[in-house]
Amino acid sequence: MASSIRDELLKVLIEHQPHFLSGEEISRRVGCSRAAIWKHIEELRHEGYEIEAKPRNGYRLVYRPDRVAPEELAPHLQTKRFGRHIRYEYSTPSTQTLAHQWAREGAPEGAVVIAEEQVQGKGRMGRTWHSPPQTGVWMSLILRPPISLAEASQLTLLASVGVQQGIKRVTGLPIQIKWPNDLLIHGKKVCGILTELRGEQDQIHYMIIGIGINVNTTSEHWPEELKKIATSLAIESGGHLHRATLIAAILKELEEVYQEYLNSGFRVIKSKWEQAAGMLGKTITARTPQGLITGVAERLNESGALLIRTDQGVIPVYSADIDWKEI
């Protein structure tokens, strides 16, 4: 109960920022005594919120720390399900690990695990993901799609479309998708998406969409080997971004494309992915389990494989690392 009062208080203060709101009015809106309001305001101040109090005027929110806690996300969410249930950690080995545990315990579809820092972030093919504290978006979304195992790879492509659209809506940056689901700006990686699932025979029990975005990261945060290949939204836009606002936009876009997929199938997602892809029509090299394939990336097939035109014909690629040079 206490946390819900605190969350509602913060929501009211955010909605009226930068104006004052009387203690009486806050009490009425939040549904608790003025003494309880004062107690929760003191707790918020301890967490870095600057709240001004003036006799006869009431309270107003002057400064908000850049946090991605549920009470910061709530005022910005415009979704029906995605992000309505959140598990928040300041620091965790991996949001993917926590999401798997929560999914096994029965977490509802659209539930999100989110952290300020990952110390063992997971990337594709067993790689690690560098996740400095309070600089990016490190979250995992739980889905329970009514699709077959054979269609599961389409959700990876869907996720890249939703995240790309959410980031673009907030920043306006020229973000391209690299197959299957990395997001690049000017050829440098700004976001990675990792899809994992649990199922048996032809039934999916749940899927976890892991999303790592370099938001306010600077080059000083990265080890030397990442500086030439990675970038962040702040570096590219030239300014600090409010992460909770960005997460809310991404969850909204993800929910919309997911519902569109459930209603109309993969075709519309395929079209959106191809429009956002940076490699189509270019010569690429795909490092597959079967060896290197070099050719022109043409499009996706109906199942989501990347079609590459080579001297030997058109070859569908289902799993690979892609290399291509941005010109």
C-alpha positions as MATLAB code, in Angstrom:
seq = 'MASSIRDELLKVLIEHQPHFLSGEEISRRVGCSRAAIWKHIEELRHEGYEIEAKPRNGYRLVYRPDRVAPEELAPHLQTKRFGRHIRYEYSTPSTQTLAHQWAREGAPEGAVVIAEEQVQGKGRMGRTWHSPPQTGVWMSLILRPPISLAEASQLTLLASVGVQQGIKRVTGLPIQIKWPNDLLIHGKKVCGILTELRGEQDQIHYMIIGIGINVNTTSEHWPEELKKIATSLAIESGGHLHRATLIAAILKELEEVYQEYLNSGFRVIKSKWEQAAGMLGKTITARTPQGLITGVAERLNESGALLIRTDQGVIPVYSADIDWKEI';
ca = [
       0.000    0.000    0.000;
       2.787    2.426    0.956;
       4.541    2.048   -2.388;
       1.297    2.628   -4.310;
       0.684    5.864   -2.354;
       4.262    6.937   -3.063;
       3.895    6.112   -6.757;
       0.622    8.014   -6.991;
       2.156   11.003   -5.186;
       5.067   11.113   -7.614;
       2.688   10.778  -10.558;
       0.650   13.781   -9.339;
       3.784   15.884   -8.810;
       5.130   14.988  -12.272;
       1.812   15.805  -13.950;
       1.778   19.282  -12.355;
       5.473   20.071  -12.740;
       6.604   22.895  -12.450;
       3.499   24.233  -10.665;
       2.625   24.115   -6.981;
      -0.137   21.879   -5.685;
      -1.582   22.277   -2.190;
      -1.110   19.576    0.411;
      -4.891   19.342    0.709;
      -5.310   18.764   -3.026;
      -2.507   16.184   -3.103;
      -4.103   14.365   -0.151;
      -7.434   14.269   -1.967;
      -5.917   12.957   -5.196;
      -3.645   10.392   -3.584;
      -6.119    9.290   -0.933;
      -4.134    9.636    2.296;
      -3.498   12.113    5.123;
      -1.324   15.212    4.775;
       1.029   13.733    7.366;
       1.499   10.671    5.159;
       2.123   12.934    2.156;
       4.887   14.740    4.067;
       6.483   11.398    5.028;
       6.556   10.174    1.409;
       7.912   13.507    0.183;
      10.802   13.141    2.626;
      11.493    9.636    1.248;
      11.526   10.998   -2.310;
      13.964   13.726   -1.285;
      16.306   11.059    0.085;
      16.236    9.385   -3.349;
      17.362   12.539   -5.118;
      14.060   14.262   -5.961;
      14.062   17.993   -5.281;
      10.628   19.010   -4.002;
       9.977   22.597   -2.971;
       7.506   23.313   -0.160;
       5.936   26.744    0.341;
       3.381   27.798    2.964;
      -0.064   28.405    1.393;
       1.235   27.186   -2.005;
       1.949   23.543   -1.239;
       4.530   21.412   -3.030;
       6.113   21.348   -6.450;
       8.613   19.036   -8.151;
      11.765   20.951   -9.104;
      14.151   18.166  -10.138;
      13.847   14.450  -10.955;
      16.840   12.103  -10.949;
      17.175   10.001  -14.093;
      15.794    6.698  -12.799;
      13.863    3.930  -14.545;
      11.934    2.760  -11.486;
       8.208    1.928  -11.880;
       7.062    5.211  -10.337;
       9.090    7.111  -12.954;
       7.733    5.040  -15.832;
       4.071    5.074  -14.772;
       3.272    8.704  -15.735;
       4.579    8.131  -19.267;
       3.085    4.727  -20.102;
       0.421    4.648  -22.819;
       0.097    0.871  -23.089;
      -2.629   -1.566  -22.120;
      -0.361   -4.441  -20.999;
       3.299   -3.841  -21.777;
       5.070   -2.421  -18.740;
       2.017   -2.601  -16.482;
       3.821   -5.169  -14.318;
       7.460   -4.293  -13.575;
      10.254   -5.810  -11.548;
      12.916   -3.194  -10.942;
      16.471   -3.713   -9.700;
      19.198   -1.157   -9.323;
      21.871   -3.760  -10.166;
      21.457   -7.309  -11.436;
      23.623   -9.866  -13.230;
      21.143   -9.949  -16.147;
      17.536   -8.887  -16.665;
      17.162  -11.949  -18.928;
      17.868  -14.293  -16.016;
      15.322  -12.551  -13.776;
      12.735  -12.530  -16.568;
      13.083  -16.288  -17.102;
      12.546  -16.855  -13.398;
       9.498  -14.553  -13.296;
       8.017  -16.129  -16.441;
       8.308  -19.603  -14.904;
       6.488  -18.254  -11.851;
       3.580  -17.139  -14.052;
       4.320  -13.499  -14.916;
       1.637  -12.032  -17.210;
       2.332  -11.178  -20.820;
       3.822   -7.715  -21.116;
       5.625   -7.885  -17.777;
       9.030   -6.184  -17.812;
      12.226   -6.645  -15.812;
      14.326   -3.505  -15.811;
      17.580   -2.482  -14.150;
      19.838    0.530  -13.804;
      22.875   -1.709  -14.246;
      23.726   -5.207  -15.495;
      27.000   -6.750  -14.399;
      26.684   -9.831  -16.635;
      24.576   -8.542  -19.513;
      23.833  -11.156  -22.195;
      24.262  -10.676  -25.930;
      23.703  -12.926  -28.926;
      25.764  -16.085  -29.385;
      27.008  -16.098  -25.798;
      28.571  -12.652  -25.915;
      28.402  -10.190  -23.038;
      26.670   -6.788  -23.193;
      28.381   -3.832  -21.543;
      25.787   -2.122  -19.311;
      27.198    0.807  -17.261;
      24.959    2.003  -14.379;
      22.232    4.585  -15.033;
      23.335    5.265  -18.604;
      21.133    3.032  -20.731;
      18.030    0.911  -21.032;
      18.561   -2.648  -19.863;
      15.247   -4.502  -19.850;
      13.563   -7.801  -20.686;
       9.965   -8.147  -21.889;
       7.943  -11.326  -21.291;
       5.641  -12.513  -24.087;
       3.349  -15.533  -24.374;
       2.543  -15.563  -28.112;
       0.018  -18.091  -29.485;
       2.355  -19.108  -32.328;
       4.343  -22.189  -33.278;
       8.026  -22.735  -32.544;
       8.698  -22.437  -36.276;
       7.376  -18.857  -36.223;
       9.343  -17.771  -33.156;
      12.147  -16.096  -35.123;
       9.591  -13.627  -36.488;
       9.272  -12.148  -32.986;
      12.969  -11.216  -33.084;
      12.380   -9.175  -36.233;
       9.192   -7.719  -34.773;
      11.090   -6.581  -31.678;
      13.693   -4.734  -33.739;
      10.918   -2.896  -35.593;
       9.154   -1.846  -32.400;
      12.322   -0.659  -30.680;
      13.519    1.173  -33.788;
      10.184    2.982  -34.104;
      10.145    3.925  -30.407;
      13.663    5.362  -30.457;
      13.000    7.222  -33.688;
       9.792    8.720  -32.302;
      11.642   10.191  -29.317;
      14.935   11.199  -30.959;
      14.326   11.506  -34.705;
      17.720    9.861  -35.280;
      18.395    7.890  -38.516;
      18.348    4.395  -37.006;
      18.785    1.354  -39.241;
      18.225   -2.318  -38.493;
      21.020   -4.771  -39.110;
      19.763   -8.329  -39.581;
      18.346   -9.774  -37.553;
      17.910   -7.228  -34.777;
      20.833   -4.897  -34.055;
      20.128   -1.181  -34.346;
      22.792    1.064  -35.858;
      23.364    4.779  -36.282;
      25.912    5.700  -38.960;
      27.159    2.118  -38.919;
      27.743    1.976  -35.150;
      25.745   -0.202  -32.777;
      23.371    1.583  -30.417;
      21.050   -1.259  -29.447;
      21.115   -5.042  -29.246;
      18.115   -7.342  -28.905;
      18.286  -10.891  -27.596;
      15.313  -13.256  -27.951;
      15.111  -16.421  -25.863;
      12.232  -18.858  -25.435;
      11.086  -21.902  -23.559;
       8.770  -24.431  -25.130;
       8.276  -28.054  -26.093;
       7.162  -29.890  -29.220;
       5.238  -27.182  -31.087;
       4.199  -25.018  -28.151;
       5.830  -21.870  -26.815;
       5.515  -21.443  -23.058;
       7.006  -17.953  -23.081;
       9.490  -15.701  -24.879;
      11.885  -13.157  -23.391;
      12.839  -10.130  -25.476;
      16.011   -8.640  -23.998;
      16.723   -5.044  -25.010;
      19.965   -3.172  -24.367;
      20.218    0.447  -25.519;
      23.140    2.835  -25.107;
      21.248    5.986  -24.147;
      23.393    8.447  -22.172;
      26.570    6.410  -22.441;
      29.768    8.267  -23.350;
      32.869    6.793  -24.934;
      34.570    6.943  -21.518;
      32.148    4.263  -20.295;
      33.354    1.697  -22.838;
      36.444   -0.485  -23.025;
      38.796    0.410  -25.878;
      37.583   -2.368  -28.203;
      34.011   -0.991  -28.187;
      34.765    2.655  -28.929;
      35.111    2.135  -32.702;
      31.952    0.054  -33.108;
      29.502    1.432  -30.530;
      27.627    4.693  -30.109;
      24.837    6.074  -27.949;
      21.712    8.166  -28.426;
      23.289   11.006  -26.432;
      26.444   10.989  -28.561;
      24.402   11.068  -31.766;
      21.820   13.629  -30.631;
      24.216   15.838  -28.694;
      22.142   15.870  -25.520;
      20.994   13.909  -22.474;
      17.808   11.836  -22.892;
      15.209   11.032  -20.227;
      15.269    7.240  -20.121;
      11.798    6.687  -18.631;
      10.203    8.662  -21.472;
      12.159    6.607  -24.002;
      11.171    3.282  -22.416;
       7.500    4.267  -22.426;
       7.670    5.128  -26.142;
       9.395    1.842  -26.956;
       6.868   -0.229  -25.003;
       4.011    1.549  -26.805;
       5.486    0.832  -30.238;
       6.281   -2.777  -29.276;
       2.745   -3.378  -28.054;
       1.294   -1.934  -31.243;
       3.432   -3.971  -33.651;
       2.906   -7.117  -31.547;
      -0.875   -6.688  -31.688;
      -0.638   -5.967  -35.407;
       1.318   -9.200  -35.834;
      -1.251  -11.231  -33.871;
      -4.096   -9.699  -35.884;
      -2.606   -9.701  -39.391;
       0.438  -11.989  -39.419;
       4.068  -11.453  -40.359;
       3.612   -9.737  -43.715;
       3.108   -6.223  -42.336;
       6.050   -6.632  -39.918;
       8.208   -7.910  -42.783;
       7.432   -4.766  -44.792;
       8.285   -2.445  -41.882;
      11.518   -4.321  -41.179;
      12.633   -4.065  -44.819;
      11.923   -0.314  -44.851;
      14.134    0.187  -41.786;
      16.948   -2.187  -42.810;
      20.230   -0.572  -43.763;
      21.759   -3.471  -45.664;
      19.218   -4.338  -48.348;
      20.631   -3.914  -51.834;
      24.203   -3.949  -50.508;
      26.942   -6.541  -50.686;
      27.312   -8.282  -47.352;
      29.133  -11.235  -45.845;
      27.177  -13.617  -43.631;
      29.158  -15.771  -41.216;
      26.928  -18.815  -40.813;
      27.459  -22.141  -39.025;
      28.008  -23.629  -42.493;
      30.610  -21.040  -43.566;
      30.854  -17.611  -45.210;
      28.233  -16.413  -47.703;
      28.916  -13.244  -49.700;
      26.324  -11.595  -51.897;
      23.667   -8.901  -52.132;
      21.092   -8.777  -49.343;
      17.727   -8.721  -51.111;
      14.848   -9.059  -48.655;
      13.254  -11.313  -46.059;
      11.339  -14.421  -47.020;
       7.935  -15.201  -45.529;
       9.445  -16.913  -42.488;
      11.929  -14.120  -41.721;
      15.127  -15.548  -43.219;
      17.429  -13.086  -44.995;
      17.705  -13.790  -48.723;
      21.195  -13.245  -50.167;
      21.773  -13.286  -53.926;
      25.081  -14.998  -54.733;
      26.753  -16.336  -57.888;
      25.188  -19.692  -56.988;
      21.658  -18.264  -56.659;
      19.532  -16.905  -53.832;
      20.399  -18.410  -50.447;
      18.179  -18.036  -47.333;
      20.122  -17.347  -44.128;
      18.492  -18.209  -40.804;
      21.361  -17.641  -38.377;
      24.481  -15.564  -38.979;
      26.642  -12.602  -38.104;
      26.442   -9.985  -40.846;
      29.287   -7.747  -42.029;
      28.860   -4.871  -44.443;
      30.534   -1.522  -44.912;
      28.504    1.639  -44.710;
      29.347    3.933  -47.595;
];
